[in-house]
Amino acid sequence: MKALIADDDSDNREILVRMLAHAGWEADAVGGGGEAVVRVLSGGYDIALLDLAMPGVDGFEAARRIRAGGSRIALVAVSGAEAEERARESGFDRCLEKPYTLEDLRGVLRDIAGTAGRET
């Protein structure tokens, strides 16, 4: 399984890459929402984890663009609990609340396992 991570913070990207590797996933990481949209719509990913608070194209807008582009990839919003309702309205399937643990991430991956790879 392959994931795309989008976060403007390089430390956060590296943490998620390592956590996903520990969970048996391959991951690529980008620093912004605009690049995430291009990569997701190009295909090759089963899931995208998008930070919501990025400059420029934030996670909310990236999710809207991904959905508008026709992709049904599993989208996970990475942010605080206060953004969950807005994230779902933007097209996210799940939220991973900061601060998260490896077990939290594994729980999200298990929950979306039935929808991972549903990209059109």
C-alpha positions in Angstrom: 0.0 0.0 0.0 1.2 3.5 -0.8 0.5 6.8 0.9 1.0 10.4 0.1 1.7 12.8 3.0 1.3 16.6 2.6 2.5 18.8 5.4 4.4 22.1 5.3 6.4 21.0 8.4 9.3 18.8 7.4 9.5 17.2 10.9 5.8 16.2 10.7 6.3 14.7 7.3 9.3 12.7 8.4 7.4 11.4 11.5 4.5 10.2 9.4 6.8 8.6 6.8 8.5 6.6 9.6 5.2 5.7 11.3 3.7 4.5 8.0 6.8 2.5 7.2 6.5 0.9 10.7 2.9 0.0 9.8 4.1 -1.6 6.5 3.2 1.2 4.1 5.3 3.0 1.5 5.0 6.8 1.6 5.9 9.8 -0.4 5.8 13.3 1.2 5.3 16.8 -0.2 5.3 20.2 1.4 2.1 21.7 0.2 -1.5 21.1 -0.8 -1.1 22.1 -4.4 1.6 19.5 -5.0 -0.5 16.9 -3.2 -3.5 17.6 -5.6 -1.3 17.0 -8.6 0.3 13.9 -7.2 -3.0 12.3 -6.1 -4.7 13.1 -9.4 -1.8 11.5 -11.2 -2.6 8.2 -9.4 -0.5 5.6 -7.7 -1.7 6.2 -4.1 -4.1 4.3 -1.9 -4.4 7.0 0.8 -3.5 10.7 1.3 -2.8 12.2 4.7 -3.2 16.0 4.4 -2.3 18.6 7.1 -5.2 21.1 7.2 -3.1 24.2 8.1 -0.7 24.6 5.2 0.0 28.0 3.6 -1.3 28.5 0.1 -3.5 25.5 -0.8 -4.4 24.2 2.7 -5.7 20.6 3.3 -9.4 21.7 3.0 -8.9 23.2 -0.4 -6.6 20.3 -1.5 -9.4 17.8 -0.5 -12.0 19.8 -2.5 -9.8 19.8 -5.6 -9.0 16.1 -5.3 -12.7 15.3 -5.1 -13.6 17.7 -7.9 -10.9 16.0 -10.0 -12.9 12.7 -9.6 -10.6 10.9 -7.3 -12.1 8.6 -4.6 -8.8 8.0 -2.8 -9.1 7.7 0.9 -8.3 11.1 2.5 -7.2 11.6 6.1 -7.2 15.1 7.6 -4.3 15.6 10.0 -5.2 18.2 12.6 -7.0 18.9 15.8 -10.4 17.6 16.7 -12.0 21.1 16.3 -11.6 20.8 12.5 -13.3 17.4 12.0 -16.7 18.6 10.8 -15.2 21.0 8.4 -12.8 18.4 7.1 -15.6 15.9 6.4 -17.5 18.7 4.5 -14.4 19.2 2.4 -14.3 15.5 1.4 -12.1 13.8 4.0 -13.0 10.3 5.0 -11.3 10.3 8.4 -9.3 12.6 10.8 -6.1 11.9 12.6 -5.9 14.2 15.6 -2.7 15.8 16.7 -0.8 14.7 18.7 -1.2 11.2 17.4 0.5 7.9 18.2 1.4 4.9 16.0 -1.6 3.1 17.4 -3.8 6.1 16.4 -2.4 5.9 12.9 -2.9 2.2 12.7 -6.5 2.6 13.8 -7.2 5.0 11.0 -5.5 2.7 8.5 -7.6 -0.2 9.7 -10.8 1.9 9.5 -10.2 2.9 5.9 -8.8 -0.4 4.7 -12.0 -1.2 3.0 -11.9 2.0 1.1 -8.1 2.2 0.4 -7.4 1.9 -3.3 -10.8 3.1 -4.4 -9.3 5.8 -6.5 -10.9 6.2 -9.9 
